Amino acid sequence: MSGVAVGEGSDELVCVALDGGAGETWRQCADVLSSMGSFPHPAAVRLARSVLLRYPGCLLTVVARREGGCVVGLRAAGGVVVVLVVRGAGPAR
């Protein structure tokens, strides 16, 4: 289960790394999907949004930006996808 973190309680989230070796089955049931790699800003925004659209059970995506910080995609009420840019959340790569 490389790239998968599963909590022990019923209120825990299933967190899966998109590029961490977890299979498609894990990605399909994940609550949180994150990328271990970093991407230029436009690509990070596209990836965060497309992951939420592809995996309807996913509530949150996190994609690191090469410029530093990350892009966070959230599923809001009514299926709306919200993408936030968090600057300065970690070193630039």
PyMOL Python script that loads the backbone (N, CA, C, O; Angstrom):
from pymol import cmd

cmd.read_pdbstr("""\
ATOM      1  N   MET A   1       0.823  -1.185   0.000  1.00  0.00           N
ATOM      2  CA  MET A   1       0.000   0.000   0.000  1.00  0.00           C
ATOM      3  C   MET A   1       0.871   1.254   0.000  1.00  0.00           C
ATOM      4  O   MET A   1       0.631   2.167   0.790  1.00  0.00           O
ATOM      5  N   SER A   2       1.833   1.310  -0.834  1.00  0.00           N
ATOM      6  CA  SER A   2       2.692   2.480  -0.912  1.00  0.00           C
ATOM      7  C   SER A   2       1.895   3.709  -1.295  1.00  0.00           C
ATOM      8  O   SER A   2       1.117   3.685  -2.249  1.00  0.00           O
ATOM      9  N   GLY A   3       2.094   4.801  -0.536  1.00  0.00           N
ATOM     10  CA  GLY A   3       1.403   6.042  -0.848  1.00  0.00           C
ATOM     11  C   GLY A   3      -0.008   6.122  -0.301  1.00  0.00           C
ATOM     12  O   GLY A   3      -0.774   6.992  -0.716  1.00  0.00           O
ATOM     13  N   VAL A   4      -0.383   5.221   0.639  1.00  0.00           N
ATOM     14  CA  VAL A   4      -1.730   5.212   1.199  1.00  0.00           C
ATOM     15  C   VAL A   4      -1.651   5.327   2.709  1.00  0.00           C
ATOM     16  O   VAL A   4      -0.859   4.631   3.345  1.00  0.00           O
ATOM     17  N   ALA A   5      -2.464   6.197   3.288  1.00  0.00           N
ATOM     18  CA  ALA A   5      -2.570   6.318   4.746  1.00  0.00           C
ATOM     19  C   ALA A   5      -4.040   6.160   5.112  1.00  0.00           C
ATOM     20  O   ALA A   5      -4.891   6.924   4.655  1.00  0.00           O
ATOM     21  N   VAL A   6      -4.329   5.159   5.942  1.00  0.00           N
ATOM     22  CA  VAL A   6      -5.705   4.900   6.346  1.00  0.00           C
ATOM     23  C   VAL A   6      -5.786   5.004   7.859  1.00  0.00           C
ATOM     24  O   VAL A   6      -5.025   4.350   8.573  1.00  0.00           O
ATOM     25  N   GLY A   7      -6.707   5.825   8.346  1.00  0.00           N
ATOM     26  CA  GLY A   7      -6.895   5.962   9.777  1.00  0.00           C
ATOM     27  C   GLY A   7      -7.586   4.743  10.355  1.00  0.00           C
ATOM     28  O   GLY A   7      -8.185   3.962   9.616  1.00  0.00           O
ATOM     29  N   GLU A   8      -7.510   4.572  11.658  1.00  0.00           N
ATOM     30  CA  GLU A   8      -8.102   3.409  12.302  1.00  0.00           C
ATOM     31  C   GLU A   8      -9.540   3.630  12.733  1.00  0.00           C
ATOM     32  O   GLU A   8     -10.289   2.661  12.863  1.00  0.00           O
ATOM     33  N   GLY A   9      -9.952   4.866  12.961  1.00  0.00           N
ATOM     34  CA  GLY A   9     -11.319   5.146  13.386  1.00  0.00           C
ATOM     35  C   GLY A   9     -12.239   5.388  12.210  1.00  0.00           C
ATOM     36  O   GLY A   9     -11.775   5.618  11.093  1.00  0.00           O
ATOM     37  N   SER A  10     -13.541   5.339  12.450  1.00  0.00           N
ATOM     38  CA  SER A  10     -14.500   5.539  11.368  1.00  0.00           C
ATOM     39  C   SER A  10     -14.531   6.983  10.878  1.00  0.00           C
ATOM     40  O   SER A  10     -15.049   7.258   9.796  1.00  0.00           O
ATOM     41  N   ASP A  11     -13.980   7.911  11.669  1.00  0.00           N
ATOM     42  CA  ASP A  11     -13.975   9.312  11.269  1.00  0.00           C
ATOM     43  C   ASP A  11     -12.659   9.731  10.620  1.00  0.00           C
ATOM     44  O   ASP A  11     -12.424  10.921  10.409  1.00  0.00           O
ATOM     45  N   GLU A  12     -11.813   8.774  10.305  1.00  0.00           N
ATOM     46  CA  GLU A  12     -10.526   9.055   9.674  1.00  0.00           C
ATOM     47  C   GLU A  12     -10.681   9.129   8.155  1.00  0.00           C
ATOM     48  O   GLU A  12     -11.605   8.550   7.585  1.00  0.00           O
ATOM     49  N   LEU A  13      -9.773   9.842   7.519  1.00  0.00           N
ATOM     50  CA  LEU A  13      -9.788   9.991   6.066  1.00  0.00           C
ATOM     51  C   LEU A  13      -8.808   9.029   5.404  1.00  0.00           C
ATOM     52  O   LEU A  13      -7.777   8.688   5.985  1.00  0.00           O
ATOM     53  N   VAL A  14      -9.126   8.599   4.207  1.00  0.00           N
ATOM     54  CA  VAL A  14      -8.208   7.801   3.395  1.00  0.00           C
ATOM     55  C   VAL A  14      -7.435   8.785   2.533  1.00  0.00           C
ATOM     56  O   VAL A  14      -8.013   9.481   1.698  1.00  0.00           O
ATOM     57  N   CYS A  15      -6.108   8.842   2.741  1.00  0.00           N
ATOM     58  CA  CYS A  15      -5.232   9.773   2.013  1.00  0.00           C
ATOM     59  C   CYS A  15      -4.330   8.976   1.092  1.00  0.00           C
ATOM     60  O   CYS A  15      -3.673   8.028   1.522  1.00  0.00           O
ATOM     61  N   VAL A  16      -4.298   9.359  -0.176  1.00  0.00           N
ATOM     62  CA  VAL A  16      -3.548   8.614  -1.184  1.00  0.00           C
ATOM     63  C   VAL A  16      -2.688   9.583  -1.995  1.00  0.00           C
ATOM     64  O   VAL A  16      -3.152  10.643  -2.414  1.00  0.00           O
ATOM     65  N   ALA A  17      -1.426   9.199  -2.209  1.00  0.00           N
ATOM     66  CA  ALA A  17      -0.534   9.972  -3.075  1.00  0.00           C
ATOM     67  C   ALA A  17      -0.818   9.581  -4.523  1.00  0.00           C
ATOM     68  O   ALA A  17      -0.791   8.399  -4.867  1.00  0.00           O
ATOM     69  N   LEU A  18      -1.088  10.573  -5.367  1.00  0.00           N
ATOM     70  CA  LEU A  18      -1.382  10.314  -6.772  1.00  0.00           C
ATOM     71  C   LEU A  18      -0.241   9.589  -7.468  1.00  0.00           C
ATOM     72  O   LEU A  18      -0.471   8.709  -8.298  1.00  0.00           O
ATOM     73  N   ASP A  19       0.973   9.952  -7.135  1.00  0.00           N
ATOM     74  CA  ASP A  19       2.143   9.405  -7.810  1.00  0.00           C
ATOM     75  C   ASP A  19       2.997   8.576  -6.857  1.00  0.00           C
ATOM     76  O   ASP A  19       4.212   8.488  -7.036  1.00  0.00           O
ATOM     77  N   GLY A  20       2.381   7.973  -5.853  1.00  0.00           N
ATOM     78  CA  GLY A  20       3.125   7.223  -4.847  1.00  0.00           C
ATOM     79  C   GLY A  20       3.040   5.718  -4.970  1.00  0.00           C
ATOM     80  O   GLY A  20       3.435   5.013  -4.041  1.00  0.00           O
ATOM     81  N   GLY A  21       2.545   5.200  -6.070  1.00  0.00           N
ATOM     82  CA  GLY A  21       2.508   3.764  -6.262  1.00  0.00           C
ATOM     83  C   GLY A  21       1.202   3.095  -5.859  1.00  0.00           C
ATOM     84  O   GLY A  21       1.053   1.889  -6.052  1.00  0.00           O
ATOM     85  N   ALA A  22       0.251   3.845  -5.302  1.00  0.00           N
ATOM     86  CA  ALA A  22      -1.045   3.266  -4.959  1.00  0.00           C
ATOM     87  C   ALA A  22      -1.824   3.004  -6.245  1.00  0.00           C
ATOM     88  O   ALA A  22      -1.704   3.763  -7.207  1.00  0.00           O
ATOM     89  N   GLY A  23      -2.603   1.959  -6.268  1.00  0.00           N
ATOM     90  CA  GLY A  23      -3.358   1.606  -7.456  1.00  0.00           C
ATOM     91  C   GLY A  23      -4.601   2.462  -7.646  1.00  0.00           C
ATOM     92  O   GLY A  23      -4.984   3.247  -6.779  1.00  0.00           O
ATOM     93  N   GLU A  24      -5.211   2.286  -8.799  1.00  0.00           N
ATOM     94  CA  GLU A  24      -6.424   3.031  -9.149  1.00  0.00           C
ATOM     95  C   GLU A  24      -7.549   2.774  -8.152  1.00  0.00           C
ATOM     96  O   GLU A  24      -8.344   3.672  -7.874  1.00  0.00           O
ATOM     97  N   THR A  25      -7.626   1.567  -7.614  1.00  0.00           N
ATOM     98  CA  THR A  25      -8.669   1.248  -6.634  1.00  0.00           C
ATOM     99  C   THR A  25      -8.573   2.160  -5.423  1.00  0.00           C
ATOM    100  O   THR A  25      -9.591   2.635  -4.920  1.00  0.00           O
ATOM    101  N   TRP A  26      -7.339   2.411  -4.945  1.00  0.00           N
ATOM    102  CA  TRP A  26      -7.146   3.311  -3.803  1.00  0.00           C
ATOM    103  C   TRP A  26      -7.512   4.745  -4.165  1.00  0.00           C
ATOM    104  O   TRP A  26      -8.125   5.452  -3.365  1.00  0.00           O
ATOM    105  N   ARG A  27      -7.141   5.174  -5.366  1.00  0.00           N
ATOM    106  CA  ARG A  27      -7.484   6.531  -5.786  1.00  0.00           C
ATOM    107  C   ARG A  27      -9.002   6.705  -5.876  1.00  0.00           C
ATOM    108  O   ARG A  27      -9.527   7.772  -5.557  1.00  0.00           O
ATOM    109  N   GLN A  28      -9.702   5.659  -6.311  1.00  0.00           N
ATOM    110  CA  GLN A  28     -11.157   5.740  -6.444  1.00  0.00           C
ATOM    111  C   GLN A  28     -11.865   5.908  -5.100  1.00  0.00           C
ATOM    112  O   GLN A  28     -12.943   6.499  -5.048  1.00  0.00           O
ATOM    113  N   CYS A  29     -11.279   5.401  -4.013  1.00  0.00           N
ATOM    114  CA  CYS A  29     -11.949   5.487  -2.710  1.00  0.00           C
ATOM    115  C   CYS A  29     -11.309   6.514  -1.774  1.00  0.00           C
ATOM    116  O   CYS A  29     -11.697   6.606  -0.609  1.00  0.00           O
ATOM    117  N   ALA A  30     -10.357   7.271  -2.253  1.00  0.00           N
ATOM    118  CA  ALA A  30      -9.646   8.246  -1.405  1.00  0.00           C
ATOM    119  C   ALA A  30     -10.507   9.458  -1.086  1.00  0.00           C
ATOM    120  O   ALA A  30     -11.285   9.930  -1.914  1.00  0.00           O
ATOM    121  N   ASP A  31     -10.345   9.947   0.139  1.00  0.00           N
ATOM    122  CA  ASP A  31     -10.958  11.209   0.549  1.00  0.00           C
ATOM    123  C   ASP A  31     -10.038  12.375   0.197  1.00  0.00           C
ATOM    124  O   ASP A  31     -10.497  13.467  -0.140  1.00  0.00           O
ATOM    125  N   VAL A  32      -8.721  12.121   0.285  1.00  0.00           N
ATOM    126  CA  VAL A  32      -7.703  13.142   0.015  1.00  0.00           C
ATOM    127  C   VAL A  32      -6.708  12.560  -0.973  1.00  0.00           C
ATOM    128  O   VAL A  32      -6.183  11.467  -0.759  1.00  0.00           O
ATOM    129  N   LEU A  33      -6.444  13.286  -2.059  1.00  0.00           N
ATOM    130  CA  LEU A  33      -5.435  12.893  -3.042  1.00  0.00           C
ATOM    131  C   LEU A  33      -4.392  13.999  -3.123  1.00  0.00           C
ATOM    132  O   LEU A  33      -4.729  15.174  -3.269  1.00  0.00           O
ATOM    133  N   SER A  34      -3.125  13.612  -3.028  1.00  0.00           N
ATOM    134  CA  SER A  34      -2.054  14.604  -3.093  1.00  0.00           C
ATOM    135  C   SER A  34      -0.981  14.154  -4.068  1.00  0.00           C
ATOM    136  O   SER A  34      -0.833  12.966  -4.355  1.00  0.00           O
ATOM    137  N   SER A  35      -0.241  15.121  -4.567  1.00  0.00           N
ATOM    138  CA  SER A  35       0.856  14.832  -5.476  1.00  0.00           C
ATOM    139  C   SER A  35       2.169  14.976  -4.730  1.00  0.00           C
ATOM    140  O   SER A  35       2.380  15.958  -4.019  1.00  0.00           O
ATOM    141  N   MET A  36       3.050  14.003  -4.889  1.00  0.00           N
ATOM    142  CA  MET A  36       4.353  14.066  -4.239  1.00  0.00           C
ATOM    143  C   MET A  36       5.317  14.954  -5.029  1.00  0.00           C
ATOM    144  O   MET A  36       6.287  15.467  -4.471  1.00  0.00           O
ATOM    145  N   GLY A  37       5.053  15.133  -6.315  1.00  0.00           N
ATOM    146  CA  GLY A  37       5.886  15.993  -7.143  1.00  0.00           C
ATOM    147  C   GLY A  37       5.388  17.426  -7.111  1.00  0.00           C
ATOM    148  O   GLY A  37       4.293  17.698  -6.619  1.00  0.00           O
ATOM    149  N   SER A  38       6.191  18.343  -7.637  1.00  0.00           N
ATOM    150  CA  SER A  38       5.765  19.739  -7.723  1.00  0.00           C
ATOM    151  C   SER A  38       5.634  20.126  -9.189  1.00  0.00           C
ATOM    152  O   SER A  38       6.303  19.566 -10.057  1.00  0.00           O
ATOM    153  N   PHE A  39       4.767  21.087  -9.445  1.00  0.00           N
ATOM    154  CA  PHE A  39       4.447  21.486 -10.807  1.00  0.00           C
ATOM    155  C   PHE A  39       4.459  23.009 -10.919  1.00  0.00           C
ATOM    156  O   PHE A  39       4.248  23.700  -9.922  1.00  0.00           O
ATOM    157  N   PRO A  40       4.705  23.548 -12.135  1.00  0.00           N
ATOM    158  CA  PRO A  40       4.552  24.988 -12.333  1.00  0.00           C
ATOM    159  C   PRO A  40       3.111  25.374 -12.000  1.00  0.00           C
ATOM    160  O   PRO A  40       2.201  24.556 -12.137  1.00  0.00           O
ATOM    161  N   HIS A  41       2.904  26.604 -11.569  1.00  0.00           N
ATOM    162  CA  HIS A  41       1.594  27.041 -11.088  1.00  0.00           C
ATOM    163  C   HIS A  41       0.418  26.653 -11.988  1.00  0.00           C
ATOM    164  O   HIS A  41      -0.533  26.048 -11.494  1.00  0.00           O
ATOM    165  N   PRO A  42       0.442  26.975 -13.292  1.00  0.00           N
ATOM    166  CA  PRO A  42      -0.736  26.642 -14.118  1.00  0.00           C
ATOM    167  C   PRO A  42      -1.031  25.138 -14.137  1.00  0.00           C
ATOM    168  O   PRO A  42      -2.192  24.732 -14.094  1.00  0.00           O
ATOM    169  N   ALA A  43       0.006  24.325 -14.200  1.00  0.00           N
ATOM    170  CA  ALA A  43      -0.191  22.871 -14.220  1.00  0.00           C
ATOM    171  C   ALA A  43      -0.705  22.367 -12.873  1.00  0.00           C
ATOM    172  O   ALA A  43      -1.511  21.438 -12.834  1.00  0.00           O
ATOM    173  N   ALA A  44      -0.255  22.959 -11.781  1.00  0.00           N
ATOM    174  CA  ALA A  44      -0.726  22.566 -10.451  1.00  0.00           C
ATOM    175  C   ALA A  44      -2.212  22.864 -10.292  1.00  0.00           C
ATOM    176  O   ALA A  44      -2.950  22.055  -9.729  1.00  0.00           O
ATOM    177  N   VAL A  45      -2.654  24.017 -10.782  1.00  0.00           N
ATOM    178  CA  VAL A  45      -4.072  24.381 -10.712  1.00  0.00           C
ATOM    179  C   VAL A  45      -4.900  23.405 -11.544  1.00  0.00           C
ATOM    180  O   VAL A  45      -5.933  22.915 -11.087  1.00  0.00           O
ATOM    181  N   ARG A  46      -4.443  23.122 -12.769  1.00  0.00           N
ATOM    182  CA  ARG A  46      -5.171  22.182 -13.630  1.00  0.00           C
ATOM    183  C   ARG A  46      -5.263  20.800 -12.997  1.00  0.00           C
ATOM    184  O   ARG A  46      -6.319  20.168 -13.038  1.00  0.00           O
ATOM    185  N   LEU A  47      -4.160  20.324 -12.409  1.00  0.00           N
ATOM    186  CA  LEU A  47      -4.146  18.993 -11.798  1.00  0.00           C
ATOM    187  C   LEU A  47      -5.087  18.927 -10.600  1.00  0.00           C
ATOM    188  O   LEU A  47      -5.856  17.974 -10.472  1.00  0.00           O
ATOM    189  N   ALA A  48      -5.037  19.921  -9.727  1.00  0.00           N
ATOM    190  CA  ALA A  48      -5.916  19.930  -8.548  1.00  0.00           C
ATOM    191  C   ALA A  48      -7.380  19.872  -8.972  1.00  0.00           C
ATOM    192  O   ALA A  48      -8.172  19.130  -8.391  1.00  0.00           O
ATOM    193  N   ARG A  49      -7.730  20.649  -9.973  1.00  0.00           N
ATOM    194  CA  ARG A  49      -9.121  20.687 -10.445  1.00  0.00           C
ATOM    195  C   ARG A  49      -9.504  19.386 -11.149  1.00  0.00           C
ATOM    196  O   ARG A  49     -10.578  18.841 -10.891  1.00  0.00           O
ATOM    197  N   SER A  50      -8.649  18.884 -12.027  1.00  0.00           N
ATOM    198  CA  SER A  50      -8.992  17.682 -12.795  1.00  0.00           C
ATOM    199  C   SER A  50      -9.102  16.447 -11.905  1.00  0.00           C
ATOM    200  O   SER A  50      -9.901  15.555 -12.189  1.00  0.00           O
ATOM    201  N   VAL A  51      -8.313  16.382 -10.833  1.00  0.00           N
ATOM    202  CA  VAL A  51      -8.406  15.244  -9.912  1.00  0.00           C
ATOM    203  C   VAL A  51      -9.774  15.237  -9.238  1.00  0.00           C
ATOM    204  O   VAL A  51     -10.401  14.184  -9.119  1.00  0.00           O
ATOM    205  N   LEU A  52     -10.241  16.405  -8.796  1.00  0.00           N
ATOM    206  CA  LEU A  52     -11.572  16.471  -8.168  1.00  0.00           C
ATOM    207  C   LEU A  52     -12.672  16.091  -9.149  1.00  0.00           C
ATOM    208  O   LEU A  52     -13.650  15.448  -8.766  1.00  0.00           O
ATOM    209  N   LEU A  53     -12.524  16.478 -10.400  1.00  0.00           N
ATOM    210  CA  LEU A  53     -13.531  16.139 -11.403  1.00  0.00           C
ATOM    211  C   LEU A  53     -13.510  14.656 -11.750  1.00  0.00           C
ATOM    212  O   LEU A  53     -14.558  14.064 -12.006  1.00  0.00           O
ATOM    213  N   ARG A  54     -12.333  14.055 -11.760  1.00  0.00           N
ATOM    214  CA  ARG A  54     -12.206  12.636 -12.115  1.00  0.00           C
ATOM    215  C   ARG A  54     -12.644  11.707 -10.991  1.00  0.00           C
ATOM    216  O   ARG A  54     -13.218  10.649 -11.252  1.00  0.00           O
ATOM    217  N   TYR A  55     -12.377  12.093  -9.730  1.00  0.00           N
ATOM    218  CA  TYR A  55     -12.671  11.239  -8.586  1.00  0.00           C
ATOM    219  C   TYR A  55     -13.752  11.893  -7.724  1.00  0.00           C
ATOM    220  O   TYR A  55     -13.431  12.675  -6.828  1.00  0.00           O
ATOM    221  N   PRO A  56     -15.018  11.587  -7.977  1.00  0.00           N
ATOM    222  CA  PRO A  56     -16.113  12.268  -7.293  1.00  0.00           C
ATOM    223  C   PRO A  56     -16.166  12.045  -5.776  1.00  0.00           C
ATOM    224  O   PRO A  56     -16.802  12.828  -5.071  1.00  0.00           O
ATOM    225  N   GLY A  57     -15.522  11.009  -5.264  1.00  0.00           N
ATOM    226  CA  GLY A  57     -15.493  10.777  -3.820  1.00  0.00           C
ATOM    227  C   GLY A  57     -14.409  11.551  -3.105  1.00  0.00           C
ATOM    228  O   GLY A  57     -14.400  11.620  -1.876  1.00  0.00           O
ATOM    229  N   CYS A  58     -13.500  12.130  -3.857  1.00  0.00           N
ATOM    230  CA  CYS A  58     -12.388  12.892  -3.275  1.00  0.00           C
ATOM    231  C   CYS A  58     -12.894  14.252  -2.804  1.00  0.00           C
ATOM    232  O   CYS A  58     -13.580  14.961  -3.539  1.00  0.00           O
ATOM    233  N   LEU A  59     -12.545  14.604  -1.567  1.00  0.00           N
ATOM    234  CA  LEU A  59     -12.975  15.875  -0.984  1.00  0.00           C
ATOM    235  C   LEU A  59     -11.925  16.962  -1.105  1.00  0.00           C
ATOM    236  O   LEU A  59     -12.252  18.149  -1.132  1.00  0.00           O
ATOM    237  N   LEU A  60     -10.640  16.554  -1.180  1.00  0.00           N
ATOM    238  CA  LEU A  60      -9.546  17.521  -1.122  1.00  0.00           C
ATOM    239  C   LEU A  60      -8.370  17.030  -1.948  1.00  0.00           C
ATOM    240  O   LEU A  60      -8.023  15.850  -1.906  1.00  0.00           O
ATOM    241  N   THR A  61      -7.755  17.942  -2.703  1.00  0.00           N
ATOM    242  CA  THR A  61      -6.512  17.630  -3.409  1.00  0.00           C
ATOM    243  C   THR A  61      -5.453  18.646  -2.998  1.00  0.00           C
ATOM    244  O   THR A  61      -5.763  19.804  -2.720  1.00  0.00           O
ATOM    245  N   VAL A  62      -4.203  18.198  -2.964  1.00  0.00           N
ATOM    246  CA  VAL A  62      -3.089  19.082  -2.645  1.00  0.00           C
ATOM    247  C   VAL A  62      -1.982  18.826  -3.665  1.00  0.00           C
ATOM    248  O   VAL A  62      -1.526  17.695  -3.835  1.00  0.00           O
ATOM    249  N   VAL A  63      -1.559  19.898  -4.341  1.00  0.00           N
ATOM    250  CA  VAL A  63      -0.501  19.796  -5.355  1.00  0.00           C
ATOM    251  C   VAL A  63       0.545  20.860  -5.066  1.00  0.00           C
ATOM    252  O   VAL A  63       0.225  22.047  -5.013  1.00  0.00           O
ATOM    253  N   ALA A  64       1.793  20.444  -4.878  1.00  0.00           N
ATOM    254  CA  ALA A  64       2.879  21.386  -4.619  1.00  0.00           C
ATOM    255  C   ALA A  64       3.193  22.191  -5.877  1.00  0.00           C
ATOM    256  O   ALA A  64       3.118  21.683  -6.996  1.00  0.00           O
ATOM    257  N   ARG A  65       3.548  23.472  -5.665  1.00  0.00           N
ATOM    258  CA  ARG A  65       3.946  24.359  -6.764  1.00  0.00           C
ATOM    259  C   ARG A  65       5.461  24.487  -6.790  1.00  0.00           C
ATOM    260  O   ARG A  65       6.096  24.578  -5.740  1.00  0.00           O
ATOM    261  N   ARG A  66       6.040  24.494  -7.973  1.00  0.00           N
ATOM    262  CA  ARG A  66       7.496  24.689  -8.092  1.00  0.00           C
ATOM    263  C   ARG A  66       7.921  26.036  -7.539  1.00  0.00           C
ATOM    264  O   ARG A  66       9.042  26.189  -7.055  1.00  0.00           O
ATOM    265  N   GLU A  67       7.030  27.010  -7.610  1.00  0.00           N
ATOM    266  CA  GLU A  67       7.328  28.354  -7.133  1.00  0.00           C
ATOM    267  C   GLU A  67       7.271  28.447  -5.610  1.00  0.00           C
ATOM    268  O   GLU A  67       7.560  29.499  -5.041  1.00  0.00           O
ATOM    269  N   GLY A  68       6.902  27.359  -4.955  1.00  0.00           N
ATOM    270  CA  GLY A  68       6.715  27.337  -3.513  1.00  0.00           C
ATOM    271  C   GLY A  68       5.240  27.332  -3.186  1.00  0.00           C
ATOM    272  O   GLY A  68       4.419  27.758  -3.999  1.00  0.00           O
ATOM    273  N   GLY A  69       4.904  26.866  -2.029  1.00  0.00           N
ATOM    274  CA  GLY A  69       3.513  26.770  -1.639  1.00  0.00           C
ATOM    275  C   GLY A  69       2.823  25.621  -2.347  1.00  0.00           C
ATOM    276  O   GLY A  69       3.476  24.728  -2.888  1.00  0.00           O
ATOM    277  N   CYS A  70       1.505  25.647  -2.339  1.00  0.00           N
ATOM    278  CA  CYS A  70       0.753  24.577  -2.971  1.00  0.00           C
ATOM    279  C   CYS A  70      -0.600  25.080  -3.453  1.00  0.00           C
ATOM    280  O   CYS A  70      -1.041  26.178  -3.112  1.00  0.00           O
ATOM    281  N   VAL A  71      -1.234  24.249  -4.245  1.00  0.00           N
ATOM    282  CA  VAL A  71      -2.596  24.497  -4.702  1.00  0.00           C
ATOM    283  C   VAL A  71      -3.469  23.463  -4.006  1.00  0.00           C
ATOM    284  O   VAL A  71      -3.151  22.274  -3.999  1.00  0.00           O
ATOM    285  N   VAL A  72      -4.568  23.919  -3.422  1.00  0.00           N
ATOM    286  CA  VAL A  72      -5.501  23.039  -2.733  1.00  0.00           C
ATOM    287  C   VAL A  72      -6.833  23.092  -3.454  1.00  0.00           C
ATOM    288  O   VAL A  72      -7.394  24.168  -3.661  1.00  0.00           O
ATOM    289  N   GLY A  73      -7.332  21.941  -3.831  1.00  0.00           N
ATOM    290  CA  GLY A  73      -8.644  21.853  -4.454  1.00  0.00           C
ATOM    291  C   GLY A  73      -9.632  21.293  -3.441  1.00  0.00           C
ATOM    292  O   GLY A  73      -9.342  20.297  -2.780  1.00  0.00           O
ATOM    293  N   LEU A  74     -10.787  21.918  -3.314  1.00  0.00           N
ATOM    294  CA  LEU A  74     -11.822  21.500  -2.364  1.00  0.00           C
ATOM    295  C   LEU A  74     -13.128  21.243  -3.089  1.00  0.00           C
ATOM    296  O   LEU A  74     -13.494  21.966  -4.015  1.00  0.00           O
ATOM    297  N   ARG A  75     -13.817  20.217  -2.663  1.00  0.00           N
ATOM    298  CA  ARG A  75     -15.157  19.972  -3.193  1.00  0.00           C
ATOM    299  C   ARG A  75     -16.138  20.666  -2.259  1.00  0.00           C
ATOM    300  O   ARG A  75     -16.180  20.363  -1.066  1.00  0.00           O
ATOM    301  N   ALA A  76     -16.909  21.574  -2.780  1.00  0.00           N
ATOM    302  CA  ALA A  76     -17.866  22.338  -1.985  1.00  0.00           C
ATOM    303  C   ALA A  76     -19.279  21.787  -2.205  1.00  0.00           C
ATOM    304  O   ALA A  76     -19.485  20.883  -3.015  1.00  0.00           O
ATOM    305  N   ALA A  77     -20.234  22.338  -1.482  1.00  0.00           N
ATOM    306  CA  ALA A  77     -21.626  21.921  -1.612  1.00  0.00           C
ATOM    307  C   ALA A  77     -22.085  22.023  -3.062  1.00  0.00           C
ATOM    308  O   ALA A  77     -21.721  22.961  -3.771  1.00  0.00           O
ATOM    309  N   GLY A  78     -22.868  21.076  -3.487  1.00  0.00           N
ATOM    310  CA  GLY A  78     -23.380  21.092  -4.849  1.00  0.00           C
ATOM    311  C   GLY A  78     -22.373  20.637  -5.882  1.00  0.00           C
ATOM    312  O   GLY A  78     -22.621  20.779  -7.080  1.00  0.00           O
ATOM    313  N   GLY A  79     -21.236  20.091  -5.455  1.00  0.00           N
ATOM    314  CA  GLY A  79     -20.240  19.587  -6.384  1.00  0.00           C
ATOM    315  C   GLY A  79     -19.343  20.649  -6.991  1.00  0.00           C
ATOM    316  O   GLY A  79     -18.598  20.368  -7.931  1.00  0.00           O
ATOM    317  N   VAL A  80     -19.403  21.856  -6.472  1.00  0.00           N
ATOM    318  CA  VAL A  80     -18.560  22.933  -6.988  1.00  0.00           C
ATOM    319  C   VAL A  80     -17.106  22.676  -6.585  1.00  0.00           C
ATOM    320  O   VAL A  80     -16.829  22.291  -5.448  1.00  0.00           O
ATOM    321  N   VAL A  81     -16.198  22.887  -7.509  1.00  0.00           N
ATOM    322  CA  VAL A  81     -14.777  22.712  -7.233  1.00  0.00           C
ATOM    323  C   VAL A  81     -14.158  24.075  -6.956  1.00  0.00           C
ATOM    324  O   VAL A  81     -14.276  24.995  -7.766  1.00  0.00           O
ATOM    325  N   VAL A  82     -13.500  24.202  -5.812  1.00  0.00           N
ATOM    326  CA  VAL A  82     -12.849  25.447  -5.418  1.00  0.00           C
ATOM    327  C   VAL A  82     -11.352  25.188  -5.374  1.00  0.00           C
ATOM    328  O   VAL A  82     -10.912  24.220  -4.754  1.00  0.00           O
ATOM    329  N   VAL A  83     -10.571  26.028  -6.015  1.00  0.00           N
ATOM    330  CA  VAL A  83      -9.117  25.873  -6.001  1.00  0.00           C
ATOM    331  C   VAL A  83      -8.497  27.072  -5.310  1.00  0.00           C
ATOM    332  O   VAL A  83      -8.742  28.214  -5.697  1.00  0.00           O
ATOM    333  N   LEU A  84      -7.690  26.812  -4.283  1.00  0.00           N
ATOM    334  CA  LEU A  84      -7.015  27.859  -3.519  1.00  0.00           C
ATOM    335  C   LEU A  84      -5.514  27.750  -3.714  1.00  0.00           C
ATOM    336  O   LEU A  84      -4.984  26.646  -3.843  1.00  0.00           O
ATOM    337  N   VAL A  85      -4.831  28.869  -3.735  1.00  0.00           N
ATOM    338  CA  VAL A  85      -3.374  28.873  -3.798  1.00  0.00           C
ATOM    339  C   VAL A  85      -2.859  29.265  -2.423  1.00  0.00           C
ATOM    340  O   VAL A  85      -3.206  30.323  -1.899  1.00  0.00           O
ATOM    341  N   VAL A  86      -2.037  28.415  -1.847  1.00  0.00           N
ATOM    342  CA  VAL A  86      -1.435  28.691  -0.544  1.00  0.00           C
ATOM    343  C   VAL A  86       0.035  29.017  -0.805  1.00  0.00           C
ATOM    344  O   VAL A  86       0.826  28.131  -1.130  1.00  0.00           O
ATOM    345  N   ARG A  87       0.388  30.269  -0.662  1.00  0.00           N
ATOM    346  CA  ARG A  87       1.762  30.713  -0.937  1.00  0.00           C
ATOM    347  C   ARG A  87       2.589  30.596   0.330  1.00  0.00           C
ATOM    348  O   ARG A  87       2.080  30.759   1.439  1.00  0.00           O
ATOM    349  N   GLY A  88       3.845  30.317   0.154  1.00  0.00           N
ATOM    350  CA  GLY A  88       4.769  30.286   1.282  1.00  0.00           C
ATOM    351  C   GLY A  88       4.562  29.115   2.231  1.00  0.00           C
ATOM    352  O   GLY A  88       5.014  29.164   3.375  1.00  0.00           O
ATOM    353  N   ALA A  89       3.891  28.069   1.779  1.00  0.00           N
ATOM    354  CA  ALA A  89       3.679  26.902   2.632  1.00  0.00           C
ATOM    355  C   ALA A  89       4.747  25.878   2.322  1.00  0.00           C
ATOM    356  O   ALA A  89       4.462  24.821   1.760  1.00  0.00           O
ATOM    357  N   GLY A  90       5.960  26.187   2.682  1.00  0.00           N
ATOM    358  CA  GLY A  90       7.070  25.279   2.426  1.00  0.00           C
ATOM    359  C   GLY A  90       8.041  25.875   1.433  1.00  0.00           C
ATOM    360  O   GLY A  90       7.741  26.875   0.781  1.00  0.00           O
ATOM    361  N   PRO A  91       9.205  25.260   1.317  1.00  0.00           N
ATOM    362  CA  PRO A  91      10.238  25.799   0.428  1.00  0.00           C
ATOM    363  C   PRO A  91       9.926  25.574  -1.035  1.00  0.00           C
ATOM    364  O   PRO A  91       9.270  24.596  -1.396  1.00  0.00           O
ATOM    365  N   ALA A  92      10.391  26.467  -1.867  1.00  0.00           N
ATOM    366  CA  ALA A  92      10.292  26.279  -3.314  1.00  0.00           C
ATOM    367  C   ALA A  92      11.248  25.161  -3.700  1.00  0.00           C
ATOM    368  O   ALA A  92      12.294  24.996  -3.073  1.00  0.00           O
ATOM    369  N   ARG A  93      10.904  24.404  -4.709  1.00  0.00           N
ATOM    370  CA  ARG A  93      11.752  23.274  -5.136  1.00  0.00           C
ATOM    371  C   ARG A  93      12.415  23.594  -6.438  1.00  0.00           C
ATOM    372  O   ARG A  93      13.168  22.776  -6.966  1.00  0.00           O
TER     373      ARG A  93
END
""", "prot")
cmd.dss("prot")
cmd.show_as("cartoon", "prot")
cmd.util.cbc("prot")
cmd.orient("prot")
